[in-house]
Amino acid sequence: MFFKKLGSMFSSKSANTTVQSQGNSDFENRYYNQSMVIESVKECHIVVAAIIRNDYLVYNNIYNSDDYDCDKDGDIKFRGPVFKIELSLRNCDQFSIFYGIVTNDRQLVMMDIEAYPGILDEYAVNILKEIQFKCKDLYNLMLFAQAPTRYTYHLYKGTSYYYLTNNRGDDSYFIDCANGTYKRGSRGYIVEVMNSAKTV
C-alpha cells in the first residue's frame, strides 16, 4: 500500500550470488563530490554512504571521521545502523542506495524502528528526493516503480574502501572507492576478496 502511495507521489539476488562491477569510466566525474548529509530529515543525522546504479558505483561518501568509531576489534565502524534502498524505475534503471543513521545508541534507533517501522519509508521518501535534487540527472522519480528498504547493515571502512554486510551475511559488499568498482556476495566471499587484496 505504501509503495503505491509513494509511486503516485513521485509521478502527479541469492546468498551465493556474486556481482562484480566493471568500474565506471566516468567515476572521476561523479554526480556529487561531497559528503552527502540528508538535510531534509531533521530528527536524526542521516548520511548517504554509496550509490550503485545498474552495477556501477556512481557515488561514495567522502570519509568523515566523526561518523566512525573503532570497535572492540580495532576496526573502523560506522556509528549506527546502515540501510539499503533498492530503487527501481520504469525505464529499468536499478539503484542500491546505502545510508546510515549516525548515533551513539544503535540499539535505541533500532528499537524506535521496530516500534514504528513506517519511519524507514518516510526516510526513503526524503532521501530519494534530496538525492535527486543534489545529483542532477542521476534518476527521475517520475519513473518511480518501487523502493523497498533492506536492513540492517554494518559498515566498515579502510583507507580507500568500504565493507558492508547485513546481519545474516548473505548480502555483503566490498566497495573500492578509489577505482569506482565493487563486488557483492556472501560475507565469506567478500572477506576472501578483502584478504586476497590485502586490505584487512
C-alpha positions in Angstrom: 0.0 0.0 0.0 2.8 2.4 0.9 4.7 1.9 -2.3 1.5 2.5 -4.4 1.1 5.8 -2.5 4.8 6.6 -2.9 4.7 5.9 -6.6 1.7 8.3 -7.1 3.6 11.0 -5.1 6.6 10.8 -7.3 4.6 10.7 -10.6 1.3 13.6 -10.0 19.9 -11.6 -5.9 20.5 -15.1 -3.6 23.2 -15.6 -0.8 25.7 -17.3 -3.2 25.2 -14.8 -6.0 28.3 -12.7 -6.7 28.4 -9.5 -8.6 31.5 -7.6 -9.8 31.2 -4.2 -11.4 33.4 -3.4 -14.3 34.2 0.0 -13.0 32.8 3.4 -14.0 34.7 5.2 -16.7 33.1 8.5 -15.5 34.0 7.8 -11.9 36.2 10.9 -11.8 33.2 13.0 -12.8 30.8 11.7 -10.2 27.4 13.2 -9.7 28.2 14.6 -6.3 31.7 15.1 -4.8 30.9 16.0 -1.2 29.7 14.1 1.9 26.0 13.8 1.4 24.1 14.5 4.6 20.3 14.4 4.2 19.3 17.8 5.5 15.6 17.3 4.9 15.4 14.8 7.8 15.7 16.9 10.9 15.2 14.3 13.7 18.4 12.4 13.0 21.7 12.6 11.3 21.5 10.6 8.0 24.5 10.2 5.7 24.4 8.5 2.2 27.4 6.1 2.0 27.2 4.8 -1.5 25.0 4.7 -4.6 25.2 1.9 -7.2 23.4 2.3 -10.5 23.0 -0.6 -12.8 26.1 -2.3 -11.4 28.2 0.8 -11.5 29.3 2.7 -8.4 28.4 6.3 -9.1 28.8 7.8 -5.6 30.6 7.2 -2.4 30.7 9.5 0.5 33.9 11.4 1.4 35.0 9.9 4.7 34.0 11.9 7.8 35.9 10.6 10.8 33.1 11.9 13.1 30.8 9.3 11.7 33.0 6.4 12.7 34.4 4.7 15.8 36.9 1.9 16.4 35.1 -1.2 17.6 36.4 -3.8 20.1 38.5 -5.5 17.3 40.1 -2.2 16.3 38.1 -1.9 13.1 36.8 1.5 11.9 33.0 1.1 12.0 30.2 3.5 11.1 28.4 4.8 14.2 25.0 3.4 13.7 22.8 1.2 11.5 23.0 1.2 7.8 20.1 0.5 5.4 19.8 -0.1 1.7 17.1 1.4 -0.6 16.5 -0.7 -3.7 15.1 1.9 -6.1 13.6 0.6 -9.4 12.5 2.8 -12.2 10.1 2.1 -15.1 13.0 2.6 -17.6 14.7 -0.5 -16.0 17.3 1.5 -14.1 18.1 -0.1 -10.7 19.8 1.6 -7.8 21.2 0.4 -4.5 21.4 3.4 -2.1 23.2 2.8 1.2 22.5 5.3 4.0 23.4 5.3 7.7 22.0 6.9 10.8 24.8 8.4 12.9 24.1 7.7 16.6 25.8 6.8 19.8 22.9 4.4 20.6 22.4 2.0 17.8 20.1 -0.2 19.9 17.8 2.7 20.7 17.5 3.6 17.0 16.6 0.0 16.1 14.0 -0.1 18.9 12.4 3.0 17.5 12.3 1.5 14.0 10.7 -1.7 15.4 8.1 0.3 17.2 7.4 2.5 14.2 8.6 0.6 11.0 6.9 3.2 8.8 9.7 5.6 9.7 12.0 3.9 7.2 9.5 4.7 4.4 9.4 8.3 5.5 13.2 8.4 5.4 13.3 6.8 2.0 11.0 9.5 0.5 13.1 12.3 1.8 16.4 10.6 0.9 15.3 9.9 -2.7 14.0 13.4 -3.2 17.1 15.0 -1.8 19.5 12.8 -3.8 17.6 13.7 -7.0 18.0 17.4 -6.1 21.7 17.1 -5.3 22.7 14.7 -8.0 21.2 16.2 -11.2 20.4 13.7 -13.9 21.1 10.6 -11.7 17.5 9.5 -11.9 14.0 10.8 -12.5 11.5 10.0 -9.7 8.6 10.5 -12.2 9.6 7.0 -13.4 9.4 5.5 -9.9 8.3 1.8 -9.7 9.3 0.7 -6.2 11.9 1.3 -3.5 11.9 -1.2 -0.7 14.3 -0.7 2.2 16.6 -3.7 3.3 18.1 -3.7 6.7 20.3 -3.8 8.8 23.9 -3.5 7.5 27.2 -2.9 9.3 29.6 -0.5 7.5 33.4 -0.6 8.0 35.9 1.5 6.2 39.6 1.3 5.2 41.8 3.8 3.6 40.0 3.6 0.3 37.3 1.0 0.6 34.0 0.2 2.3 33.0 -3.2 3.6 29.2 -3.7 4.2 27.5 -6.7 5.4 23.9 -7.4 6.6 23.1 -9.3 9.8 22.6 -12.6 8.0 25.8 -12.3 6.0 24.0 -13.2 2.7 24.3 -9.7 1.2 27.8 -8.2 1.6 29.8 -5.6 -0.4 33.4 -4.7 -1.0 33.4 -1.2 -2.5 36.7 0.1 -3.9 36.2 3.9 -3.5 39.4 4.8 -5.4 38.6 2.9 -8.6 34.8 3.0 -8.5 34.3 -0.7 -8.5 32.6 -3.1 -6.1 32.0 -6.8 -5.5 28.9 -8.3 -4.0 28.2 -11.7 -2.5 28.1 -13.7 0.7 30.1 -12.5 3.7 32.6 -15.3 3.4 33.2 -14.5 -0.3 33.7 -10.8 0.4 36.1 -11.4 3.3 38.1 -13.6 0.9 38.2 -10.8 -1.6 39.5 -8.4 1.0 42.1 -10.8 2.3 43.4 -11.5 -1.2 43.6 -7.8 -1.8 45.5 -7.5 1.5 43.2 -4.7 2.6 42.4 -6.1 6.1 
